[in-house]
Amino acid sequence: MSRSIYLRYILVGLTGITLAVAILAHSHRSAGLATPKSRKPVPPLTLTLLDGQTWKLSDHRGQVVAINYWASWCVPCWEETPILMHVSHDFGAQGFTVVGVAMDERDSNEVPVGVSRFLETLHVSYPVALIRPMSQVGYGMDGLPTTLLIDRSGRLARTYVGAVREKGFRLDVELLLKEPGD
């Protein structure tokens, strides 16, 4: 093999490695968050919590909010809920809040047994709402769990489909808490 071909292979390899390192460094820094300019406002959202109270997204303006859609039959939901509780506990005083939305199907206003068992077993510490009977809310989702992470200005910063991973989720929340709100 000629020396010039050999040097080209080395140059291509080093370029690839440099590009990979740059991408990894950038993804670690941004943690997958949408840039503030590209974020879209989340439409008004009002939920009825299990205790009958009303939860409104507009009441949490100025906070970083995670809206977690889950179901009692969803194995990844069981895995991620403790993560959401830990992050909520660690960053709640700094302006981070979580609300869960149980997506279990139901025909009546009764809380499904699976939802009650989920909440009791995991000792869920944040407010939880149920979708309305026969609701079509879940039809547009790619899967459960789905978590929407909303910045202090009420804009969607990231959507997680599947269970969040604690390290990345925690980093995203920390970065959003450092951003100024409106």
C-alpha positions in Angstrom: 0.0 0.0 0.0 1.4 3.4 -0.9 2.1 5.9 1.7 -0.5 8.4 0.5 -3.3 5.9 0.7 -2.2 4.9 4.1 -2.2 8.5 5.2 -5.7 9.0 3.8 -7.0 6.1 5.8 -5.5 7.6 9.0 -6.9 11.0 8.1 -10.4 9.6 7.5 -10.2 7.6 10.8 -9.1 10.6 12.8 -11.8 12.7 11.2 -14.4 10.1 12.2 -13.1 9.9 15.7 -13.1 13.7 16.1 -16.6 14.0 14.7 -17.8 11.2 17.1 -16.2 12.9 20.1 -17.7 16.3 19.1 -21.2 14.8 18.8 -20.9 13.0 22.2 -19.6 16.1 23.9 -22.5 18.2 22.4 -25.1 15.6 23.4 -23.8 15.5 26.9 -23.8 19.3 27.1 -27.3 19.8 25.7 -28.7 16.5 26.9 -31.1 16.4 24.0 -33.1 19.5 25.0 -34.6 21.6 22.2 -32.9 25.0 21.9 -35.0 27.7 23.6 -35.8 29.4 20.3 -37.1 26.2 18.8 -39.4 25.3 21.7 -43.2 25.6 21.2 -45.6 26.6 23.9 -47.6 23.8 25.5 -51.4 24.3 25.1 -53.4 25.0 28.2 -53.7 21.8 30.3 -56.1 21.1 33.1 -56.2 17.8 34.9 -58.5 16.3 37.5 -56.4 14.7 40.2 -57.3 11.5 42.0 -58.2 13.5 45.1 -60.7 15.6 43.0 -58.6 18.7 42.9 -57.7 20.5 39.7 -54.1 20.7 38.4 -53.4 23.4 35.8 -50.2 23.8 33.9 -50.7 27.6 34.0 -50.4 27.5 37.8 -46.9 26.2 37.4 -45.5 28.9 35.1 -42.0 29.8 36.3 -41.3 26.1 37.2 -39.8 23.3 35.2 -42.6 20.7 34.8 -42.6 17.0 33.9 -45.9 15.6 32.8 -45.5 11.8 32.9 -48.1 9.6 31.0 -48.1 6.1 32.3 -50.2 3.0 32.8 -50.2 0.4 35.6 -49.6 -2.5 33.1 -46.5 -0.8 31.6 -43.3 -2.4 32.9 -41.0 0.6 32.0 -43.5 2.8 33.9 -42.8 0.9 37.1 -39.1 1.3 36.5 -39.1 5.1 35.9 -41.5 6.3 38.6 -38.9 6.0 41.4 -36.5 8.0 39.2 -39.2 10.8 38.8 -39.8 10.8 42.5 -36.0 11.1 43.3 -35.5 13.9 40.8 -38.7 15.6 42.1 -37.5 15.4 45.7 -34.0 16.6 44.8 -35.1 19.6 42.7 -38.5 20.5 44.0 -37.2 23.4 46.1 -35.5 24.8 43.1 -38.7 24.9 41.0 -39.2 21.4 39.5 -42.5 19.6 39.7 -43.9 16.4 38.4 -47.5 15.4 37.6 -48.5 11.9 36.6 -51.3 11.0 34.2 -52.6 7.4 34.5 -53.6 6.2 31.0 -55.3 3.0 32.2 -58.6 2.6 30.2 -61.8 2.6 32.1 -65.5 2.8 31.5 -66.5 4.5 34.8 -65.3 7.2 37.1 -63.8 4.6 39.5 -60.1 4.4 39.9 -58.9 1.2 38.3 -57.5 -1.3 40.8 -54.2 -1.5 38.8 -53.7 2.3 39.3 -54.3 2.1 43.0 -51.9 -0.8 43.3 -49.2 1.1 41.3 -49.5 4.2 43.5 -49.6 2.3 46.8 -46.7 -0.1 45.9 -44.4 2.7 44.7 -45.6 5.3 47.3 -45.9 7.9 44.5 -45.2 11.3 46.0 -46.4 13.6 43.3 -50.0 14.4 42.1 -51.6 12.0 39.8 -54.6 12.4 37.4 -56.6 9.9 35.4 -57.7 10.4 31.9 -61.4 10.7 31.5 -63.4 7.5 30.7 -63.2 6.7 27.0 -60.7 9.5 26.5 -58.7 9.7 23.2 -55.7 11.4 24.9 -53.4 8.3 24.4 -54.1 7.8 20.7 -51.5 10.3 19.6 -48.7 8.9 21.7 -45.9 6.7 20.4 -45.8 4.6 23.5 -45.9 4.6 27.3 -44.4 5.9 29.3 -44.2 9.3 27.7 -42.8 12.3 29.6 -43.0 15.9 28.5 -40.4 18.2 30.0 -41.6 21.8 30.0 -39.4 24.8 30.6 -40.1 27.7 33.0 -41.8 29.7 30.2 -44.3 26.9 29.5 -42.6 25.6 26.3 -41.9 21.9 25.5 -38.1 21.4 25.9 -38.1 17.6 25.4 -40.3 14.6 24.9 -39.2 11.2 26.3 -40.8 8.1 24.8 -40.0 5.2 27.0 -38.6 5.2 30.5 -36.4 8.1 31.3 -32.8 7.4 32.4 -31.9 9.1 35.6 -28.6 10.6 34.7 -29.8 12.2 31.4 -33.2 13.3 32.9 -31.5 14.8 35.9 -29.1 16.7 33.6 -32.0 18.0 31.5 -33.8 19.2 34.6 -30.7 20.9 36.0 -30.1 22.7 32.7 -33.7 23.9 32.5 -33.6 25.1 36.1 -30.6 27.3 35.2 -32.5 29.0 32.4 -34.4 32.2 33.1 -38.2 32.1 32.7 -40.3 34.8 31.1 
